[in-house]
Amino acid sequence: MSDQTNSGGLNRPTPRRLERCFNIDDLRSMARQRLPSPIFHYLDGGADDEVSLRRNSAAFDDYEWLARNLVDISSIDLSTTLLGKKIAVPFLLAPTGMSRLFHHAAEPAVARAAAALGTFYSLSTMGTTALEAIAAATSGPKIFQIYVLKDRELTREFVTRCRDARYDALCLTIDTAVAGNRERDRVTGMTMPPRFTLGSLYGFMCRPRWAWNLLLHPGFELANVAHRAALGGSLVSVIDFVNGQMDRTLTWKDVEWLRSQWSGPLIIKGIQSVGDAQRAVAAGATALMLSNHGGRQLDGVIAPVDLLPMVRAAVDPSIELIVDGGVRRGTHIMKALALGANACSIGRPYLYGLAAGGEAGVARALGILRSELERGLALLGCASARELGPPFLQRRG
């Protein structure tokens, strides 16, 4: 029988190939089968020795449950409130650049799946769909990920466009002034401009369906910035334009400036220390995303879930904390909530789903995490995600 809960729209039958995916790692395996190897490694890889990439997930294993029994779990409530909105699950979809690389349905498919589930979708500045098009594609809650660029007028333009398109929050990324050393991409030639090897080209030849869909759905561009790129033509020139806009002189004063331009909820993404958490709050952040960019920037930094208890103790309870990085199970989300997070953010899990099956694949990924959350809470003896706290968890050893 088809799974009726994890498909596109969360109420249509799941394609049979996706029914065989029972966890996020299964979706990762299917994504690897469907993507050219350079594209898969671009999605899957991290910086340097990928210590942070691995540690982000492994850190969750250092915490163990203290379950309770004989509790009424006849009804499990996963809902919570985040950024002033009630959402159906305590996780949201992180901003990820160039989703068109992984499936021709791109960002609109992801946004629709998020809205069907009842949670936030975050669109990246480096997305391949215009922010206005996402607003038109779904009425679900939306976040726009933004940078403070050298061209402050372009940043100001983004704020105005988000206000006009009725985005619910901005998410400022602060950890990308310099690109991380992503050696997998250097090996495969997934650089800008591309420098593909014979092995990489063979990887594209082995995935004709991906190449065919690229031809059938042309117009690959960074849709939110292409109109301002000096050369305005190729994707490479637009990416060069954006990279040239990353400002190494940024300080917390620039965050205060952005805060003055936007009156809604403001998330600061890339918090990796207690000191930066406190500085972000002082600069006007209403929410903090504890993140090391999925292990793609500085290798060897603290895993977000390990940083979480320290930040929770150091900032006001009104400041919402979002754990971003390493989430592969619903129980990972539960552990973050028990340690003081308001929600988690997922990136690779839904991109694996997108690569595996478009919108239905994204919905499958979200449905898997939702089902794991429901089951995990029931087995823990906790009827509501909002009840999770320190009494349910201890650090191993």
Secondary structure, DSSP 8 states (H G I E B T S, - for coil): ---SSSSGGGTS---HHHHT--SHHHHHHHHHHHS-HHHHHHHH--STT-HHHHHHHHGGGGEEE----S---SS-B--EEETTEEESSSEEE---S-GGGT-TTHHHHHHHHHHHHTS-EEE-TT-SS-HHHHHHH--S-EEEEE---SSHHHHHHHHHHHHHTT-SEEEEE-S-SS----HHHHHHT-SSS----HHHHHHHHT-HHHHHHHHHS-----TTTGGG-SS-SSHHHHHHHHHHH--TT--HHHHHHHHHH--S-EEEEEE-SHHHHHHHHHTT-SEEEEE-GGGTSSTT---HHHHHHHHHHHS-TTSEEEEES---SHHHHHHHHHTT-SEEEESHHHHHHHHHHHHHHHHHHHHHHHHHHHHHHHHHT-SBGGG--GGGEEE--
